[in-house]
Amino acid sequence: MTERAIIGCILGTAVGDSLGLPYEGISPHRRAKLFGPPDRHHFLFGHGMVSDDTEHTLLVVQALIKAKGNPRQFEHLLARSLRWWLTGLPAGVGLATLRSILRLWRGVPPDRSGVYSAGNGPAMRSPLLGVVFGDQPEVLKEFVLRSTRMTHSDPKAFFGALTVALAAYLSSQSHDASPHDFSELICRRLPQNETAELIGLIKQASASASKGETVCGFAESIGCRHGVSGYIYHTVCCVIQTWLRYPGDFAGGMQEILSAGGDTDTTGAILGGIIGARVGKEGIPIEWRSGIAEWPRTIRWMEQLGGCLANAVQDGRDIEFPNVFPPAILLRNLFFLVVVLFHAFRRLAPPY
């Protein structure tokens, strides 16, 4: 684990999230008419903003810094952060996450607050956990489990999130993982009797990547004819298929996964976190990084936060990290909601 990999993972998540946000849920024909190819920001007059995918990653970073390697403390801190995150009125909260956080507010402990869902929430929080704990398999499992179960109790959510964490760990080691090697790793790390569906899909994704098939073709072969669905196994396998073909090419991988459509901010964020851990900040196109118009959690703030996490993990001591003024987050979220509503109405207008 290196500071470069941590910062690359965080910034890659933010860039993938912001690039994918305007394309979410739009058909390929409509995407081409409204925005063209996903090679630049289209959310806010040539700039991008991030959604809950990045915000959850930042909450994980802050909880890891404060927890100092203690998984139980990490779970407590992340649950508390999620409760307060909801008070900032974020737009586009997933239903399972919303219900779980409301249960946290009612006093349900985080190990029992999750609802039975196999949605994408845990997968978007797990790349960074893989970067930090990937060389400690049992520790990684515990942190991924605690991050997952507070919002999603379906075992599929945990296994999908763990698969993403393992991919991010391999990516952070700066060497290419062959499709066959990754399939073998997943077979070793996941319990065969509980994950037959996931292992089968990973093997399909690996075989597809070996053949050089597009992610759109692979997605259609597993039943996602209208874009990558919000089912965690579909999302994870489409992301893995793309990563195996573009392990060190952030721009190429990002344009490929976003072209598949569906839950594009989440697929972009997860893939961005995985490849970003390999290529670092400098491997992410500067125009994509500088094009994110965020405040008060700016790209520079995210980078500083990543540096604090690297120091905390390395030294095991208390680290002060940069805070933001909470009312500023509420103002930002209200502005973000206005932009989201603009896009919703824009989709109703021509060209068709």
Order of alpha helices (4+ residues) and beta strands (2+ residues): alpha-alpha-alpha-alpha-alpha-alpha-alpha-alpha-alpha-alpha-alpha-alpha-alpha-alpha-alpha-alpha-alpha-alpha
